[in-house]
Amino acid sequence: MYTVMVVSIIIVIIVLLLAVITTSKAYSYKHTVDPIDDNPYISQEEDEKNKS
């Protein structure tokens, strides 16, 4: 019974560490945004506004 308890605690610790590592890597990732000039949807919306 103690071996099952120890193994399950070790598994929980490993999963927790992996979750923390993954989350910290996700927050450190630098996201980029395309400039507005290159967005074709905005130019389509402006064209539709100008036609009205």
PDB file with one MODEL, atoms N, CA, C and O in Angstrom:
MODEL        1
ATOM      1  N   MET A   1       0.813  -1.189   0.000  1.00  0.00           N
ATOM      2  CA  MET A   1       0.000   0.000   0.000  1.00  0.00           C
ATOM      3  C   MET A   1       0.864   1.263   0.000  1.00  0.00           C
ATOM      4  O   MET A   1       0.530   2.248  -0.658  1.00  0.00           O
ATOM      5  N   TYR A   2       1.963   1.229   0.731  1.00  0.00           N
ATOM      6  CA  TYR A   2       2.834   2.402   0.770  1.00  0.00           C
ATOM      7  C   TYR A   2       3.520   2.633  -0.573  1.00  0.00           C
ATOM      8  O   TYR A   2       3.768   3.774  -0.963  1.00  0.00           O
ATOM      9  N   THR A   3       3.823   1.550  -1.273  1.00  0.00           N
ATOM     10  CA  THR A   3       4.475   1.718  -2.576  1.00  0.00           C
ATOM     11  C   THR A   3       3.539   2.405  -3.570  1.00  0.00           C
ATOM     12  O   THR A   3       3.977   3.238  -4.363  1.00  0.00           O
ATOM     13  N   VAL A   4       2.260   2.060  -3.528  1.00  0.00           N
ATOM     14  CA  VAL A   4       1.291   2.712  -4.421  1.00  0.00           C
ATOM     15  C   VAL A   4       1.190   4.188  -4.073  1.00  0.00           C
ATOM     16  O   VAL A   4       1.113   5.031  -4.967  1.00  0.00           O
ATOM     17  N   MET A   5       1.190   4.508  -2.794  1.00  0.00           N
ATOM     18  CA  MET A   5       1.107   5.897  -2.347  1.00  0.00           C
ATOM     19  C   MET A   5       2.338   6.677  -2.804  1.00  0.00           C
ATOM     20  O   MET A   5       2.206   7.800  -3.290  1.00  0.00           O
ATOM     21  N   VAL A   6       3.519   6.107  -2.656  1.00  0.00           N
ATOM     22  CA  VAL A   6       4.758   6.779  -3.046  1.00  0.00           C
ATOM     23  C   VAL A   6       4.796   6.986  -4.555  1.00  0.00           C
ATOM     24  O   VAL A   6       5.150   8.068  -5.024  1.00  0.00           O
ATOM     25  N   VAL A   7       4.436   5.964  -5.313  1.00  0.00           N
ATOM     26  CA  VAL A   7       4.436   6.083  -6.777  1.00  0.00           C
ATOM     27  C   VAL A   7       3.436   7.142  -7.231  1.00  0.00           C
ATOM     28  O   VAL A   7       3.735   7.919  -8.137  1.00  0.00           O
ATOM     29  N   SER A   8       2.263   7.184  -6.621  1.00  0.00           N
ATOM     30  CA  SER A   8       1.263   8.170  -7.021  1.00  0.00           C
ATOM     31  C   SER A   8       1.709   9.590  -6.664  1.00  0.00           C
ATOM     32  O   SER A   8       1.454  10.525  -7.423  1.00  0.00           O
ATOM     33  N   ILE A   9       2.367   9.758  -5.529  1.00  0.00           N
ATOM     34  CA  ILE A   9       2.885  11.078  -5.163  1.00  0.00           C
ATOM     35  C   ILE A   9       3.974  11.515  -6.137  1.00  0.00           C
ATOM     36  O   ILE A   9       4.028  12.682  -6.525  1.00  0.00           O
ATOM     37  N   ILE A  10       4.833  10.595  -6.528  1.00  0.00           N
ATOM     38  CA  ILE A  10       5.889  10.916  -7.501  1.00  0.00           C
ATOM     39  C   ILE A  10       5.265  11.319  -8.838  1.00  0.00           C
ATOM     40  O   ILE A  10       5.728  12.270  -9.468  1.00  0.00           O
ATOM     41  N   ILE A  11       4.238  10.621  -9.273  1.00  0.00           N
ATOM     42  CA  ILE A  11       3.570  10.957 -10.533  1.00  0.00           C
ATOM     43  C   ILE A  11       2.925  12.335 -10.446  1.00  0.00           C
ATOM     44  O   ILE A  11       3.003  13.115 -11.395  1.00  0.00           O
ATOM     45  N   VAL A  12       2.295  12.638  -9.329  1.00  0.00           N
ATOM     46  CA  VAL A  12       1.673  13.961  -9.150  1.00  0.00           C
ATOM     47  C   VAL A  12       2.724  15.060  -9.189  1.00  0.00           C
ATOM     48  O   VAL A  12       2.501  16.105  -9.801  1.00  0.00           O
ATOM     49  N   ILE A  13       3.858  14.842  -8.551  1.00  0.00           N
ATOM     50  CA  ILE A  13       4.930  15.845  -8.556  1.00  0.00           C
ATOM     51  C   ILE A  13       5.478  16.044  -9.964  1.00  0.00           C
ATOM     52  O   ILE A  13       5.730  17.177 -10.375  1.00  0.00           O
ATOM     53  N   ILE A  14       5.663  14.972 -10.698  1.00  0.00           N
ATOM     54  CA  ILE A  14       6.169  15.083 -12.075  1.00  0.00           C
ATOM     55  C   ILE A  14       5.189  15.853 -12.952  1.00  0.00           C
ATOM     56  O   ILE A  14       5.598  16.728 -13.715  1.00  0.00           O
ATOM     57  N   VAL A  15       3.900  15.536 -12.850  1.00  0.00           N
ATOM     58  CA  VAL A  15       2.895  16.234 -13.654  1.00  0.00           C
ATOM     59  C   VAL A  15       2.844  17.708 -13.278  1.00  0.00           C
ATOM     60  O   VAL A  15       2.725  18.560 -14.159  1.00  0.00           O
ATOM     61  N   LEU A  16       2.929  18.025 -12.005  1.00  0.00           N
ATOM     62  CA  LEU A  16       2.926  19.418 -11.563  1.00  0.00           C
ATOM     63  C   LEU A  16       4.135  20.168 -12.099  1.00  0.00           C
ATOM     64  O   LEU A  16       4.005  21.301 -12.562  1.00  0.00           O
ATOM     65  N   LEU A  17       5.310  19.550 -12.041  1.00  0.00           N
ATOM     66  CA  LEU A  17       6.516  20.190 -12.581  1.00  0.00           C
ATOM     67  C   LEU A  17       6.405  20.431 -14.080  1.00  0.00           C
ATOM     68  O   LEU A  17       6.779  21.496 -14.571  1.00  0.00           O
ATOM     69  N   LEU A  18       5.891  19.441 -14.808  1.00  0.00           N
ATOM     70  CA  LEU A  18       5.726  19.625 -16.250  1.00  0.00           C
ATOM     71  C   LEU A  18       4.732  20.740 -16.565  1.00  0.00           C
ATOM     72  O   LEU A  18       4.939  21.497 -17.513  1.00  0.00           O
ATOM     73  N   ALA A  19       3.671  20.851 -15.797  1.00  0.00           N
ATOM     74  CA  ALA A  19       2.692  21.917 -16.011  1.00  0.00           C
ATOM     75  C   ALA A  19       3.312  23.286 -15.747  1.00  0.00           C
ATOM     76  O   ALA A  19       3.069  24.233 -16.495  1.00  0.00           O
ATOM     77  N   VAL A  20       4.102  23.392 -14.698  1.00  0.00           N
ATOM     78  CA  VAL A  20       4.748  24.666 -14.374  1.00  0.00           C
ATOM     79  C   VAL A  20       5.769  25.039 -15.443  1.00  0.00           C
ATOM     80  O   VAL A  20       5.839  26.198 -15.854  1.00  0.00           O
ATOM     81  N   ILE A  21       6.549  24.087 -15.889  1.00  0.00           N
ATOM     82  CA  ILE A  21       7.548  24.358 -16.934  1.00  0.00           C
ATOM     83  C   ILE A  21       6.873  24.780 -18.230  1.00  0.00           C
ATOM     84  O   ILE A  21       7.307  25.738 -18.869  1.00  0.00           O
ATOM     85  N   THR A  22       5.820  24.079 -18.623  1.00  0.00           N
ATOM     86  CA  THR A  22       5.113  24.412 -19.855  1.00  0.00           C
ATOM     87  C   THR A  22       4.488  25.797 -19.774  1.00  0.00           C
ATOM     88  O   THR A  22       4.549  26.563 -20.736  1.00  0.00           O
ATOM     89  N   THR A  23       3.890  26.123 -18.636  1.00  0.00           N
ATOM     90  CA  THR A  23       3.270  27.433 -18.476  1.00  0.00           C
ATOM     91  C   THR A  23       4.305  28.543 -18.506  1.00  0.00           C
ATOM     92  O   THR A  23       4.066  29.592 -19.103  1.00  0.00           O
ATOM     93  N   SER A  24       5.439  28.334 -17.880  1.00  0.00           N
ATOM     94  CA  SER A  24       6.471  29.378 -17.885  1.00  0.00           C
ATOM     95  C   SER A  24       7.044  29.579 -19.283  1.00  0.00           C
ATOM     96  O   SER A  24       7.350  30.709 -19.663  1.00  0.00           O
ATOM     97  N   LYS A  25       7.194  28.508 -20.052  1.00  0.00           N
ATOM     98  CA  LYS A  25       7.653  28.656 -21.432  1.00  0.00           C
ATOM     99  C   LYS A  25       6.617  29.375 -22.282  1.00  0.00           C
ATOM    100  O   LYS A  25       6.973  30.159 -23.163  1.00  0.00           O
ATOM    101  N   ALA A  26       5.347  29.118 -22.029  1.00  0.00           N
ATOM    102  CA  ALA A  26       4.284  29.773 -22.798  1.00  0.00           C
ATOM    103  C   ALA A  26       4.257  31.273 -22.518  1.00  0.00           C
ATOM    104  O   ALA A  26       4.054  32.069 -23.435  1.00  0.00           O
ATOM    105  N   TYR A  27       4.459  31.662 -21.270  1.00  0.00           N
ATOM    106  CA  TYR A  27       4.459  33.086 -20.941  1.00  0.00           C
ATOM    107  C   TYR A  27       5.703  33.788 -21.448  1.00  0.00           C
ATOM    108  O   TYR A  27       5.656  34.993 -21.695  1.00  0.00           O
ATOM    109  N   SER A  28       6.806  33.089 -21.612  1.00  0.00           N
ATOM    110  CA  SER A  28       8.024  33.729 -22.092  1.00  0.00           C
ATOM    111  C   SER A  28       8.068  33.838 -23.616  1.00  0.00           C
ATOM    112  O   SER A  28       8.952  34.501 -24.158  1.00  0.00           O
ATOM    113  N   TYR A  29       7.125  33.198 -24.314  1.00  0.00           N
ATOM    114  CA  TYR A  29       7.090  33.257 -25.771  1.00  0.00           C
ATOM    115  C   TYR A  29       6.697  34.657 -26.218  1.00  0.00           C
ATOM    116  O   TYR A  29       5.731  35.226 -25.708  1.00  0.00           O
ATOM    117  N   LYS A  30       7.446  35.220 -27.177  1.00  0.00           N
ATOM    118  CA  LYS A  30       7.153  36.569 -27.662  1.00  0.00           C
ATOM    119  C   LYS A  30       6.211  36.473 -28.849  1.00  0.00           C
ATOM    120  O   LYS A  30       6.561  35.941 -29.902  1.00  0.00           O
ATOM    121  N   HIS A  31       5.010  37.001 -28.655  1.00  0.00           N
ATOM    122  CA  HIS A  31       4.030  37.009 -29.731  1.00  0.00           C
ATOM    123  C   HIS A  31       4.245  38.225 -30.610  1.00  0.00           C
ATOM    124  O   HIS A  31       4.638  39.289 -30.133  1.00  0.00           O
ATOM    125  N   THR A  32       3.988  38.061 -31.884  1.00  0.00           N
ATOM    126  CA  THR A  32       4.109  39.175 -32.812  1.00  0.00           C
ATOM    127  C   THR A  32       2.756  39.425 -33.468  1.00  0.00           C
ATOM    128  O   THR A  32       1.933  38.519 -33.595  1.00  0.00           O
ATOM    129  N   VAL A  33       2.544  40.660 -33.876  1.00  0.00           N
ATOM    130  CA  VAL A  33       1.302  41.050 -34.521  1.00  0.00           C
ATOM    131  C   VAL A  33       1.656  41.648 -35.869  1.00  0.00           C
ATOM    132  O   VAL A  33       2.574  42.461 -35.979  1.00  0.00           O
ATOM    133  N   ASP A  34       0.921  41.242 -36.894  1.00  0.00           N
ATOM    134  CA  ASP A  34       1.156  41.797 -38.220  1.00  0.00           C
ATOM    135  C   ASP A  34       0.757  43.265 -38.238  1.00  0.00           C
ATOM    136  O   ASP A  34      -0.182  43.662 -37.549  1.00  0.00           O
ATOM    137  N   PRO A  35       1.469  44.077 -39.025  1.00  0.00           N
ATOM    138  CA  PRO A  35       1.077  45.478 -39.124  1.00  0.00           C
ATOM    139  C   PRO A  35      -0.319  45.607 -39.756  1.00  0.00           C
ATOM    140  O   PRO A  35      -0.753  44.736 -40.510  1.00  0.00           O
ATOM    141  N   ILE A  36      -0.996  46.685 -39.439  1.00  0.00           N
ATOM    142  CA  ILE A  36      -2.354  46.884 -39.954  1.00  0.00           C
ATOM    143  C   ILE A  36      -2.330  47.043 -41.472  1.00  0.00           C
ATOM    144  O   ILE A  36      -3.292  46.664 -42.140  1.00  0.00           O
ATOM    145  N   ASP A  37      -1.259  47.593 -42.026  1.00  0.00           N
ATOM    146  CA  ASP A  37      -1.183  47.809 -43.471  1.00  0.00           C
ATOM    147  C   ASP A  37      -1.261  46.507 -44.253  1.00  0.00           C
ATOM    148  O   ASP A  37      -1.764  46.494 -45.376  1.00  0.00           O
ATOM    149  N   ASP A  38      -0.774  45.413 -43.679  1.00  0.00           N
ATOM    150  CA  ASP A  38      -0.747  44.144 -44.397  1.00  0.00           C
ATOM    151  C   ASP A  38      -2.028  43.331 -44.220  1.00  0.00           C
ATOM    152  O   ASP A  38      -2.145  42.240 -44.779  1.00  0.00           O
ATOM    153  N   ASN A  39      -2.971  43.834 -43.465  1.00  0.00           N
ATOM    154  CA  ASN A  39      -4.191  43.085 -43.200  1.00  0.00           C
ATOM    155  C   ASN A  39      -5.205  43.331 -44.309  1.00  0.00           C
ATOM    156  O   ASN A  39      -5.700  44.451 -44.442  1.00  0.00           O
ATOM    157  N   PRO A  40      -5.532  42.308 -45.115  1.00  0.00           N
ATOM    158  CA  PRO A  40      -6.454  42.529 -46.238  1.00  0.00           C
ATOM    159  C   PRO A  40      -7.890  42.788 -45.791  1.00  0.00           C
ATOM    160  O   PRO A  40      -8.657  43.410 -46.526  1.00  0.00           O
ATOM    161  N   TYR A  41      -8.264  42.324 -44.608  1.00  0.00           N
ATOM    162  CA  TYR A  41      -9.641  42.498 -44.148  1.00  0.00           C
ATOM    163  C   TYR A  41      -9.945  43.951 -43.807  1.00  0.00           C
ATOM    164  O   TYR A  41     -11.063  44.420 -44.021  1.00  0.00           O
ATOM    165  N   ILE A  42      -8.966  44.656 -43.283  1.00  0.00           N
ATOM    166  CA  ILE A  42      -9.195  46.061 -42.934  1.00  0.00           C
ATOM    167  C   ILE A  42      -9.353  46.887 -44.200  1.00  0.00           C
ATOM    168  O   ILE A  42     -10.196  47.783 -44.249  1.00  0.00           O
ATOM    169  N   SER A  43      -8.561  46.603 -45.218  1.00  0.00           N
ATOM    170  CA  SER A  43      -8.704  47.364 -46.459  1.00  0.00           C
ATOM    171  C   SER A  43     -10.042  47.075 -47.120  1.00  0.00           C
ATOM    172  O   SER A  43     -10.610  47.961 -47.759  1.00  0.00           O
ATOM    173  N   GLN A  44     -10.565  45.850 -46.984  1.00  0.00           N
ATOM    174  CA  GLN A  44     -11.883  45.532 -47.537  1.00  0.00           C
ATOM    175  C   GLN A  44     -12.963  46.294 -46.790  1.00  0.00           C
ATOM    176  O   GLN A  44     -13.909  46.777 -47.413  1.00  0.00           O
ATOM    177  N   GLU A  45     -12.853  46.414 -45.492  1.00  0.00           N
ATOM    178  CA  GLU A  45     -13.845  47.151 -44.706  1.00  0.00           C
ATOM    179  C   GLU A  45     -13.821  48.627 -45.071  1.00  0.00           C
ATOM    180  O   GLU A  45     -14.874  49.256 -45.168  1.00  0.00           O
ATOM    181  N   GLU A  46     -12.626  49.191 -45.275  1.00  0.00           N
ATOM    182  CA  GLU A  46     -12.526  50.608 -45.648  1.00  0.00           C
ATOM    183  C   GLU A  46     -13.123  50.831 -47.032  1.00  0.00           C
ATOM    184  O   GLU A  46     -13.774  51.849 -47.267  1.00  0.00           O
ATOM    185  N   ASP A  47     -12.908  49.880 -47.959  1.00  0.00           N
ATOM    186  CA  ASP A  47     -13.481  50.015 -49.296  1.00  0.00           C
ATOM    187  C   ASP A  47     -15.009  49.994 -49.234  1.00  0.00           C
ATOM    188  O   ASP A  47     -15.672  50.756 -49.937  1.00  0.00           O
ATOM    189  N   GLU A  48     -15.558  49.130 -48.403  1.00  0.00           N
ATOM    190  CA  GLU A  48     -17.009  49.048 -48.262  1.00  0.00           C
ATOM    191  C   GLU A  48     -17.577  50.317 -47.639  1.00  0.00           C
ATOM    192  O   GLU A  48     -18.665  50.754 -48.014  1.00  0.00           O
ATOM    193  N   LYS A  49     -16.856  50.914 -46.694  1.00  0.00           N
ATOM    194  CA  LYS A  49     -17.318  52.164 -46.081  1.00  0.00           C
ATOM    195  C   LYS A  49     -17.284  53.301 -47.089  1.00  0.00           C
ATOM    196  O   LYS A  49     -18.170  54.156 -47.096  1.00  0.00           O
ATOM    197  N   ASN A  50     -16.262  53.313 -47.941  1.00  0.00           N
ATOM    198  CA  ASN A  50     -16.133  54.386 -48.932  1.00  0.00           C
ATOM    199  C   ASN A  50     -17.215  54.256 -50.017  1.00  0.00           C
ATOM    200  O   ASN A  50     -17.665  55.267 -50.555  1.00  0.00           O
ATOM    201  N   LYS A  51     -17.629  53.052 -50.336  1.00  0.00           N
ATOM    202  CA  LYS A  51     -18.654  52.841 -51.351  1.00  0.00           C
ATOM    203  C   LYS A  51     -20.031  53.295 -50.856  1.00  0.00           C
ATOM    204  O   LYS A  51     -20.877  53.702 -51.653  1.00  0.00           O
ATOM    205  N   SER A  52     -20.250  53.224 -49.554  1.00  0.00           N
ATOM    206  CA  SER A  52     -21.569  53.591 -48.998  1.00  0.00           C
ATOM    207  C   SER A  52     -21.805  55.075 -48.985  1.00  0.00           C
ATOM    208  O   SER A  52     -22.863  55.528 -48.549  1.00  0.00           O
TER     209      SER A  52
ENDMDL
END
